[in-house]
Amino acid sequence: MTADHTQETPDAAGVDRHRQLEEEVASLTTALHSRTVIDQAIGITMQARGCNAEDAWKIITSASQHANIKVRDIAQALTASAASPVPLNTTRSTRVALMAVLGTSQLASSQHPPPTPPPGKERPPGNRPPR
């Protein structure tokens, strides 16, 4: 008695289903990574506009629809702009969307204002910091 150890080749429907599941996993992975950035962008918008999370989400999605830019792309630009000025290579439509979310005054300057020193630590004008 010998056992038949031949492998069956998957049929076309099985291959298609496998490919479909791989694409779904990739899509869900992207969404999971994007969610963190989107949540951060909601927080930035809440602070900039003085609103709650629901209103911040509405502001971001509205800007996304009007500028025809994905929410995750606006969220990435928002989080990047929170750490530094908006890069010059940012597309015009992205800058317009950011201005809509944050308000035009937030992006008017090319640099963030210098940090305010704590009380009692102000330097007299013209004095350089020690090296």
C-alpha positions as CSV (number, residue, x, y, z in Angstrom):
1,M,0.0,0.0,0.0
2,T,1.5,3.3,-1.1
3,A,0.1,6.7,-0.2
4,D,-0.4,9.2,-2.9
5,H,1.7,12.2,-2.0
6,T,1.1,14.3,-5.0
7,Q,0.3,17.9,-4.4
8,E,-2.8,19.3,-6.0
9,T,-2.3,22.6,-7.8
10,P,-4.6,25.4,-6.7
11,D,-7.3,26.2,-9.1
12,A,-7.8,29.7,-10.6
13,A,-10.4,30.7,-8.1
14,G,-8.1,29.8,-5.2
15,V,-5.3,31.9,-6.7
16,D,-7.6,34.8,-7.3
17,R,-8.9,34.6,-3.7
18,H,-5.4,34.5,-2.3
19,R,-4.4,37.6,-4.3
20,Q,-7.6,39.4,-3.2
21,L,-6.8,38.6,0.5
22,E,-3.2,39.9,0.0
23,E,-4.4,43.2,-1.4
24,E,-6.9,43.5,1.5
25,V,-4.2,42.9,4.1
26,A,-2.0,45.5,2.4
27,S,-4.9,48.0,2.3
28,L,-5.7,47.5,6.0
29,T,-2.0,47.8,6.9
30,T,-1.8,51.2,5.1
31,A,-5.0,52.3,6.8
32,L,-3.7,51.3,10.2
33,H,-0.5,53.3,9.7
34,S,-2.4,56.3,8.3
35,R,-4.8,56.3,11.3
36,T,-2.0,57.4,13.7
37,V,-1.1,60.4,11.5
38,I,-4.7,61.3,11.0
39,D,-5.3,61.3,14.8
40,Q,-2.3,63.5,15.2
41,A,-3.6,65.9,12.5
42,I,-7.0,66.0,14.3
43,G,-5.2,67.1,17.5
44,I,-3.2,69.7,15.6
45,T,-6.4,71.1,14.1
46,M,-8.2,71.0,17.5
47,Q,-5.4,73.2,19.0
48,A,-5.1,75.5,16.0
49,R,-8.9,76.1,15.6
50,G,-10.0,75.7,19.2
51,C,-12.5,73.0,18.3
52,N,-13.4,69.5,19.4
53,A,-12.3,66.3,17.6
54,E,-15.6,65.9,15.6
55,D,-15.3,69.5,14.2
56,A,-11.6,69.0,13.5
57,W,-12.4,65.9,11.5
58,K,-15.1,67.8,9.5
59,I,-12.6,70.6,8.8
60,I,-9.9,68.1,7.6
61,T,-12.4,66.1,5.4
62,S,-13.9,69.3,4.0
63,A,-10.4,70.6,3.0
64,S,-9.7,67.1,1.5
65,Q,-12.8,67.2,-0.6
66,H,-12.3,70.8,-1.8
67,A,-8.6,70.4,-2.7
68,N,-9.1,66.8,-4.0
69,I,-6.4,65.5,-1.8
70,K,-6.5,62.3,0.3
71,V,-7.2,62.9,4.0
72,R,-4.0,60.9,4.9
73,D,-1.9,63.3,2.6
74,I,-3.3,66.3,4.4
75,A,-2.7,64.7,7.7
76,Q,0.9,64.0,6.8
77,A,1.4,67.6,5.7
78,L,-0.2,68.8,8.9
79,T,2.0,66.7,11.1
80,A,5.1,67.7,9.1
81,S,4.1,71.4,9.4
82,A,3.7,71.2,13.1
83,A,7.4,70.3,13.4
84,S,8.8,72.7,10.8
85,P,7.7,75.2,8.2
86,V,5.8,73.9,5.2
87,P,8.4,72.7,2.7
88,L,8.6,74.8,-0.5
89,N,8.2,71.6,-2.6
90,T,4.7,71.2,-1.2
91,T,2.1,71.4,-3.9
92,R,-0.1,74.5,-4.1
93,S,-3.2,72.5,-3.5
94,T,-1.7,71.0,-0.4
95,R,-0.8,74.4,0.9
96,V,-4.3,75.7,0.2
97,A,-5.7,72.7,2.1
98,L,-3.4,73.3,5.0
99,M,-4.5,77.0,5.1
100,A,-8.1,75.9,5.1
101,V,-7.5,73.5,8.0
102,L,-5.2,75.7,10.1
103,G,-6.3,79.1,9.0
104,T,-4.2,81.4,6.9
105,S,-2.3,83.0,9.7
106,Q,-0.8,79.7,10.7
107,L,1.1,79.4,7.4
108,A,1.7,83.1,6.7
109,S,5.2,83.0,7.9
110,S,8.0,80.8,6.6
111,Q,9.3,80.1,10.1
112,H,7.9,79.5,13.5
113,P,8.3,82.3,16.0
114,P,11.3,81.9,18.3
115,P,10.6,80.2,21.6
116,T,9.7,82.6,24.5
117,P,12.3,82.3,27.3
118,P,11.0,81.6,30.8
119,P,10.4,84.6,33.1
120,G,13.6,86.1,34.5
121,K,15.7,84.6,31.7
122,E,15.2,87.3,29.1
123,R,18.3,88.5,27.3
124,P,18.9,92.2,26.8
125,P,18.7,93.2,23.2
126,G,21.9,92.7,21.3
127,N,23.4,90.2,23.7
128,R,24.3,86.8,22.2
129,P,23.7,83.6,24.1
130,P,26.9,82.1,25.7
131,R,28.7,79.4,23.7
